[in-house]
Amino acid sequence: MPGCGIRVTNLSLHARERHVREFFAFSGEIVDVQLLPRQPPQTKQSAIIIFTDTCAVEPAVVLSGAVIV
């Protein structure tokens, strides 16, 4: 059963699931990454990342503001 999920916002439209998964992989084991559908005219996208362990959330939050793609 998944431990915890976080919502990542302000992602480039060029970011794909694999980019998000690779970027946050060091935080902990990822169960799922879901890119959320954007509604035009939005110029950014969001994602939900589900980690197996709640301990993975803290390192993931430290990455706030970092550039993925």
Contacts in CASP RR format, 6 or more apart in sequence:
PFRMAT RR
TARGET T0000
AUTHOR 0000-0000-0000
METHOD contacts of the structure
MODEL  1
MPGCGIRVTNLSLHARERHVREFFAFSGEIVDVQLLPRQPPQTKQSAIII
FTDTCAVEPAVVLSGAVIV
2 31 0 8 1.000
2 32 0 8 1.000
2 50 0 8 1.000
2 51 0 8 1.000
2 52 0 8 1.000
3 31 0 8 1.000
3 50 0 8 1.000
3 51 0 8 1.000
3 52 0 8 1.000
3 53 0 8 1.000
3 54 0 8 1.000
4 50 0 8 1.000
4 51 0 8 1.000
4 53 0 8 1.000
4 54 0 8 1.000
4 56 0 8 1.000
4 57 0 8 1.000
5 48 0 8 1.000
5 49 0 8 1.000
5 50 0 8 1.000
5 51 0 8 1.000
5 57 0 8 1.000
6 48 0 8 1.000
6 49 0 8 1.000
6 51 0 8 1.000
6 57 0 8 1.000
6 60 0 8 1.000
6 61 0 8 1.000
7 46 0 8 1.000
7 47 0 8 1.000
7 48 0 8 1.000
8 20 0 8 1.000
8 24 0 8 1.000
8 46 0 8 1.000
8 47 0 8 1.000
8 48 0 8 1.000
8 49 0 8 1.000
9 44 0 8 1.000
9 46 0 8 1.000
10 44 0 8 1.000
10 46 0 8 1.000
10 65 0 8 1.000
11 20 0 8 1.000
11 35 0 8 1.000
11 44 0 8 1.000
11 45 0 8 1.000
11 46 0 8 1.000
11 47 0 8 1.000
11 68 0 8 1.000
11 69 0 8 1.000
12 44 0 8 1.000
12 45 0 8 1.000
12 68 0 8 1.000
12 69 0 8 1.000
13 38 0 8 1.000
13 43 0 8 1.000
13 44 0 8 1.000
13 45 0 8 1.000
14 69 0 8 1.000
15 35 0 8 1.000
15 45 0 8 1.000
15 47 0 8 1.000
15 68 0 8 1.000
15 69 0 8 1.000
16 35 0 8 1.000
17 33 0 8 1.000
17 34 0 8 1.000
17 35 0 8 1.000
17 47 0 8 1.000
19 68 0 8 1.000
19 69 0 8 1.000
20 33 0 8 1.000
20 35 0 8 1.000
20 47 0 8 1.000
20 49 0 8 1.000
20 68 0 8 1.000
21 30 0 8 1.000
21 33 0 8 1.000
23 63 0 8 1.000
23 66 0 8 1.000
23 68 0 8 1.000
24 30 0 8 1.000
24 33 0 8 1.000
24 49 0 8 1.000
24 60 0 8 1.000
24 63 0 8 1.000
26 59 0 8 1.000
27 51 0 8 1.000
27 56 0 8 1.000
27 57 0 8 1.000
27 59 0 8 1.000
27 60 0 8 1.000
27 63 0 8 1.000
28 51 0 8 1.000
28 52 0 8 1.000
28 53 0 8 1.000
28 55 0 8 1.000
28 56 0 8 1.000
28 59 0 8 1.000
28 60 0 8 1.000
29 51 0 8 1.000
29 52 0 8 1.000
29 53 0 8 1.000
29 56 0 8 1.000
30 49 0 8 1.000
30 50 0 8 1.000
30 51 0 8 1.000
30 52 0 8 1.000
30 56 0 8 1.000
31 50 0 8 1.000
31 51 0 8 1.000
31 52 0 8 1.000
32 48 0 8 1.000
32 49 0 8 1.000
32 50 0 8 1.000
33 47 0 8 1.000
33 48 0 8 1.000
33 49 0 8 1.000
33 50 0 8 1.000
34 47 0 8 1.000
34 48 0 8 1.000
35 45 0 8 1.000
35 46 0 8 1.000
35 47 0 8 1.000
36 45 0 8 1.000
36 46 0 8 1.000
36 47 0 8 1.000
36 48 0 8 1.000
38 44 0 8 1.000
38 45 0 8 1.000
38 46 0 8 1.000
49 60 0 8 1.000
51 57 0 8 1.000
51 60 0 8 1.000
END
